[in-house]
Amino acid sequence: MLDLSGASVPDADVSLMHKDGTQLHSMASDANGEFSFIKILPGSYLVIINAKGFARFTSAEFVVMEKQAYEVPDISLSVATANIEVTVRPADLIAAEQIRAEEKQRLIGVIPNFYTSYVYDAAPLTSKQKFALAARGTFDPVAILGVGFAAGIEQANNSYAGYGQGAAGYSKRFAAKFANGRSSDFLTHAVFPSLLHQDPRYFYQGSGSVKSRLLHAVGSAFFTRSDSGRTVPNYSYLLGDMSAGALSNLYYPAANRGAHLVFTNAAVGLAGRVGGNLLREFLSKRLTTNVPGNGRQ
C-alpha cells in the first residue's frame, strides 16, 4: 500500500469485508504498508482501507477460491480532500449583535457611548437599526438627566431671557433643550443617514501615529462611511444639524429666532462633534465599559 509519491503507508486500518457488507477481519498495515488475512473461507470479498490524511479506499470485489492465495493489486492512496465549512451570516444579523454590544458601552460606567464603534470594520446598519439605536441613545435616562442639567445652566445664566425665570422658565428651557436634542439626534443619526445611506457612528482607529489619529478624529466630523463602505462627505450630520436648528425656531423665544439661531446651533453642534470625536479617539476607550474591539488593526 503506497501513497501517490510511492512511499509506504503504515498503520492504516485495513478491513476485510464480505460482499454482503459484513466485516470479517481488521488489522493495521505494517511498516512497509503490507497486510495479510489468513484462514479465509471461499467467497466474494472487498478490502476497505482508512488511513489518516488519505481518502477512504474501497477495492473492487474479488473472489477467493478454496486453497487459493489471492494477492490484492497494488493500492495507491490519494490525499483526502479537505472539507471547509463556511457559514455566511446576513449583515443585518451581524449588525444587530454589534449594536447590542455598543448599547452596553458607557463612559465611567454611566454616560452612554453608543455611537462609538470599536469594531472598525463593523457591519452596516439597516434603516430600522439606525432608528432603534437613535431612540435607545436619545431617550436613555442619563441623556434626559443631561438635558435637565443643561437647562439648569441656561436658567442660571438667564440664557434665552424670553423664557423668564422660576419654575415656568426652567420648564420652557428644559422642553426646548429636550426637543432640540431629540430632533437633532433623530435627524443626524437616523433620518438623513437612512435617506443618504450613511453610517452615523464614529469608527475608533486606535492605532497609527498621533497625527493620523488626530486627522481621523477631526475628519470624521466632515466625512463618514457610506453603507457600502466608501468614505463620503457627512451630509447626514450637516443637514440634520441645520434642520434641527430650523425646527428650534418654532419654540425658542421670538427674540432669539432667525437664521442666526440656525447657524449658531449648527456651529456649536459641529464644534461639539469635533471635540467629541477627539474624546472618543484618545480617551474614551480607557474610560468605557464593555468595549468589544480594538479599532483598526
C-alpha positions as CSV (number, residue, x, y, z in Angstrom):
1,M,0.0,0.0,0.0
2,L,1.6,3.3,-1.2
3,D,0.8,7.0,-1.3
4,L,0.9,9.0,-4.5
5,S,4.7,9.6,-4.1
6,G,5.4,5.9,-3.8
7,A,6.0,5.8,-0.1
8,S,4.6,3.1,2.1
9,V,1.6,3.9,4.3
10,P,2.0,2.2,7.7
11,D,-0.6,1.8,10.5
12,A,-3.6,2.1,8.1
13,D,-6.8,0.5,9.2
14,V,-7.5,-2.4,6.8
15,S,-10.8,-4.3,6.9
16,L,-11.8,-7.4,5.0
17,M,-15.5,-7.2,4.2
18,H,-17.8,-9.9,2.8
19,K,-19.8,-8.8,-0.2
20,D,-22.9,-8.6,1.9
21,G,-21.2,-5.8,4.0
22,T,-20.2,-8.0,6.9
23,Q,-16.8,-7.1,8.4
24,L,-14.8,-10.3,8.9
25,H,-11.3,-9.2,9.9
26,S,-9.5,-5.9,10.6
27,M,-5.8,-5.1,11.1
28,A,-3.2,-2.4,10.8
29,S,-0.8,-2.3,7.9
30,D,2.9,-2.9,8.8
31,A,5.9,-0.6,8.4
32,N,6.0,-1.5,4.7
33,G,2.3,-0.8,4.1
34,E,1.6,-4.5,3.8
35,F,-1.2,-6.6,5.3
36,S,-2.5,-10.2,5.0
37,F,-5.5,-12.2,6.1
38,I,-5.4,-16.0,6.7
39,K,-7.9,-18.8,7.0
40,I,-10.4,-17.1,4.7
41,L,-13.3,-19.2,3.5
42,P,-14.1,-19.2,-0.2
43,G,-16.3,-16.4,-1.3
44,S,-16.6,-12.8,-2.6
45,Y,-14.8,-10.1,-0.6
46,L,-13.6,-6.5,-0.8
47,V,-11.0,-4.6,1.2
48,I,-11.6,-1.2,2.8
49,I,-8.7,1.0,3.9
50,N,-8.8,4.0,6.2
51,A,-5.6,6.0,6.8
52,K,-5.1,9.3,8.5
53,G,-4.7,12.1,5.9
54,F,-5.9,9.9,3.0
55,A,-9.2,9.3,1.3
56,R,-11.0,6.1,2.1
57,F,-10.1,3.3,-0.3
58,T,-12.5,0.5,-1.3
59,S,-11.2,-2.2,-3.6
60,A,-13.1,-3.9,-6.3
61,E,-15.0,-7.0,-5.3
62,F,-12.8,-10.2,-5.7
63,V,-13.4,-13.9,-5.3
64,V,-11.3,-16.2,-3.3
65,M,-11.4,-19.9,-4.1
66,E,-10.7,-22.8,-1.8
67,K,-7.0,-23.2,-1.0
68,Q,-6.2,-20.1,-3.1
69,A,-3.8,-17.3,-2.1
70,Y,-5.2,-14.1,-3.5
71,E,-3.0,-11.0,-3.9
72,V,-4.8,-7.7,-3.9
73,P,-3.5,-5.4,-6.8
74,D,-1.2,-2.6,-5.8
75,I,-3.1,0.0,-3.8
76,S,-2.3,3.7,-4.1
77,L,-4.0,6.0,-1.6
78,S,-4.9,9.6,-2.5
79,V,-4.8,12.5,-0.2
80,A,-8.1,13.3,1.5
81,T,-10.0,16.3,0.2
82,A,-10.2,19.0,2.9
83,N,-13.8,19.8,3.9
84,I,-14.1,23.5,4.6
85,E,-17.3,24.7,6.0
86,V,-18.1,28.4,5.5
87,T,-21.0,29.9,7.3
88,V,-22.3,33.1,5.7
89,R,-24.4,35.2,8.0
90,P,-26.6,38.1,6.9
91,A,-25.0,41.5,7.5
92,D,-28.1,42.7,9.4
93,L,-27.8,39.9,12.0
94,I,-24.1,40.7,12.5
95,A,-25.0,44.4,12.8
96,A,-27.7,43.6,15.4
97,E,-25.1,41.7,17.6
98,Q,-22.7,44.6,17.3
99,I,-25.4,47.1,18.2
100,R,-26.3,45.1,21.3
101,A,-22.6,45.3,22.3
102,E,-22.5,49.1,21.6
103,E,-25.5,49.6,23.8
104,K,-23.5,48.3,26.8
105,Q,-20.8,50.9,26.3
106,R,-20.8,53.7,28.9
107,L,-18.2,56.2,29.9
108,I,-17.1,55.6,33.5
109,G,-20.0,53.0,33.5
110,V,-22.6,55.7,33.4
111,I,-22.7,58.0,30.3
112,P,-23.9,56.4,27.1
113,N,-21.2,55.9,24.4
114,F,-23.4,54.0,22.0
115,Y,-22.2,55.8,18.8
116,T,-18.6,54.8,19.0
117,S,-17.8,51.6,17.1
118,Y,-14.6,50.0,18.4
119,V,-15.0,47.3,15.7
120,Y,-13.5,49.2,12.8
121,D,-15.0,47.1,10.1
122,A,-18.4,46.9,11.7
123,A,-21.4,45.7,9.6
124,P,-23.6,48.5,8.1
125,L,-26.8,49.3,9.8
126,T,-30.3,49.0,8.3
127,S,-32.6,51.9,8.5
128,K,-34.6,50.2,11.2
129,Q,-31.4,49.7,13.2
130,K,-30.4,53.3,12.8
131,F,-33.8,54.5,14.2
132,A,-33.7,51.9,17.0
133,L,-30.2,53.0,18.1
134,A,-31.1,56.7,17.9
135,A,-34.1,56.0,20.1
136,R,-32.1,54.0,22.6
137,G,-29.5,56.7,22.9
138,T,-31.6,59.8,22.9
139,F,-34.1,58.5,25.5
140,D,-31.5,57.0,27.8
141,P,-32.2,58.1,31.4
142,V,-28.7,59.6,31.6
143,A,-29.3,61.6,28.5
144,I,-32.5,63.0,30.0
145,L,-30.6,64.0,33.1
146,G,-28.1,65.8,30.9
147,V,-31.0,67.8,29.4
148,G,-32.1,68.8,32.9
149,F,-28.6,69.8,33.8
150,A,-28.1,71.9,30.7
151,A,-31.4,73.6,31.2
152,G,-30.4,74.5,34.8
153,I,-27.2,76.1,33.4
154,E,-29.2,78.2,31.0
155,Q,-31.5,79.2,33.8
156,A,-28.6,80.3,35.9
157,N,-27.1,82.3,33.1
158,N,-30.6,83.6,32.1
159,S,-30.0,82.4,28.5
160,Y,-33.0,82.9,26.3
161,A,-34.3,85.5,28.6
162,G,-37.7,85.4,26.9
163,Y,-38.5,82.2,28.8
164,G,-38.4,84.1,32.1
165,Q,-37.3,82.7,35.4
166,G,-38.8,80.4,38.1
167,A,-40.3,77.0,37.5
168,A,-42.1,78.1,34.4
169,G,-38.8,79.4,32.8
170,Y,-37.0,76.3,33.7
171,S,-39.7,74.1,32.2
172,K,-39.6,76.0,29.0
173,R,-35.8,75.7,28.8
174,F,-36.0,72.0,29.6
175,A,-38.7,71.4,26.9
176,A,-36.6,73.4,24.4
177,K,-33.4,71.5,25.1
178,F,-35.3,68.2,25.1
179,A,-36.9,68.9,21.7
180,N,-33.7,70.3,20.2
181,G,-31.7,67.3,21.4
182,R,-34.2,64.7,20.3
183,S,-34.8,66.2,16.9
184,S,-31.1,66.6,16.3
185,D,-30.4,63.0,17.4
186,F,-33.0,61.5,15.1
187,L,-32.2,63.7,12.1
188,T,-28.4,63.2,12.3
189,H,-28.4,59.6,13.5
190,A,-31.4,58.1,11.7
191,V,-33.5,60.2,9.3
192,F,-30.7,61.5,7.0
193,P,-28.4,58.5,7.4
194,S,-31.3,56.3,6.2
195,L,-32.1,58.6,3.3
196,L,-28.5,59.1,2.3
197,H,-27.3,55.6,3.2
198,Q,-24.6,56.8,5.6
199,D,-23.4,55.4,8.9
200,P,-23.9,57.7,11.9
201,R,-21.3,56.1,14.1
202,Y,-17.7,57.1,14.9
203,F,-15.2,54.4,14.0
204,Y,-12.4,54.2,16.5
205,Q,-9.0,54.0,14.9
206,G,-6.8,53.3,17.9
207,S,-3.6,52.7,16.0
208,G,-1.1,54.6,14.0
209,S,0.6,57.9,14.8
210,V,-0.9,60.6,16.9
211,K,-1.2,62.7,13.8
212,S,-3.1,60.1,11.8
213,R,-5.5,59.5,14.7
214,L,-5.9,63.3,15.1
215,L,-6.7,63.7,11.4
216,H,-9.1,60.7,11.6
217,A,-11.0,62.2,14.6
218,V,-11.3,65.7,13.1
219,G,-12.0,64.4,9.6
220,S,-14.8,62.2,10.8
221,A,-16.8,65.3,11.7
222,F,-16.8,66.2,8.0
223,F,-16.7,62.7,6.3
224,T,-18.3,59.5,7.2
225,R,-18.7,55.9,5.9
226,S,-21.5,55.0,3.5
227,D,-23.5,51.8,3.9
228,S,-21.4,50.4,1.1
229,G,-18.1,51.1,2.9
230,R,-17.0,54.2,0.9
231,T,-15.8,57.4,2.5
232,V,-18.3,60.2,1.7
233,P,-19.0,63.8,2.9
234,N,-21.0,63.7,6.1
235,Y,-24.1,65.3,4.6
236,S,-26.3,63.5,7.2
237,Y,-24.8,65.4,10.1
238,L,-24.7,68.8,8.3
239,L,-28.3,68.5,7.0
240,G,-29.6,67.0,10.3
241,D,-27.9,69.7,12.4
242,M,-29.2,72.5,10.1
243,S,-32.7,71.0,10.1
244,A,-32.8,70.7,13.9
245,G,-31.7,74.3,14.1
246,A,-34.5,75.4,11.8
247,L,-37.1,73.5,13.9
248,S,-35.9,75.2,17.0
249,N,-37.3,78.4,15.6
250,L,-40.7,77.0,16.4
251,Y,-40.2,77.0,20.2
252,Y,-37.3,79.4,21.1
253,P,-38.2,82.9,22.3
254,A,-39.1,85.3,19.5
255,A,-36.1,87.5,20.2
256,N,-33.7,84.5,19.6
257,R,-35.3,83.2,16.4
258,G,-34.0,83.6,12.9
259,A,-31.2,82.5,10.7
260,H,-28.6,83.3,13.3
261,L,-30.2,80.6,15.6
262,V,-29.9,78.0,12.9
263,F,-26.3,78.7,12.1
264,T,-25.3,79.2,15.8
265,N,-26.8,75.8,16.7
266,A,-25.1,74.3,13.7
267,A,-21.7,75.8,14.6
268,V,-22.0,74.7,18.2
269,G,-23.0,71.2,17.1
270,L,-20.1,70.9,14.7
271,A,-17.6,72.1,17.3
272,G,-19.1,69.6,19.8
273,R,-18.8,66.8,17.2
274,V,-15.1,67.6,16.6
275,G,-14.5,67.7,20.4
276,G,-16.5,64.5,20.9
277,N,-14.5,62.7,18.3
278,L,-11.2,63.7,19.8
279,L,-12.5,62.4,23.2
280,R,-13.6,59.1,21.5
281,E,-10.3,58.6,19.8
282,F,-7.9,59.5,22.6
283,L,-9.7,59.0,25.9
284,S,-13.0,57.1,25.7
285,K,-11.7,53.6,25.3
286,R,-9.9,53.7,28.6
287,L,-13.0,55.0,30.3
288,T,-15.6,53.0,28.6
289,T,-17.0,49.7,29.9
290,N,-17.8,46.7,27.8
291,V,-15.6,47.6,24.8
292,P,-15.9,44.8,22.2
293,G,-13.0,45.7,19.8
294,N,-9.7,47.4,19.4
295,G,-10.3,49.6,16.4
296,R,-8.2,49.5,13.2
297,Q,-5.5,46.8,13.4
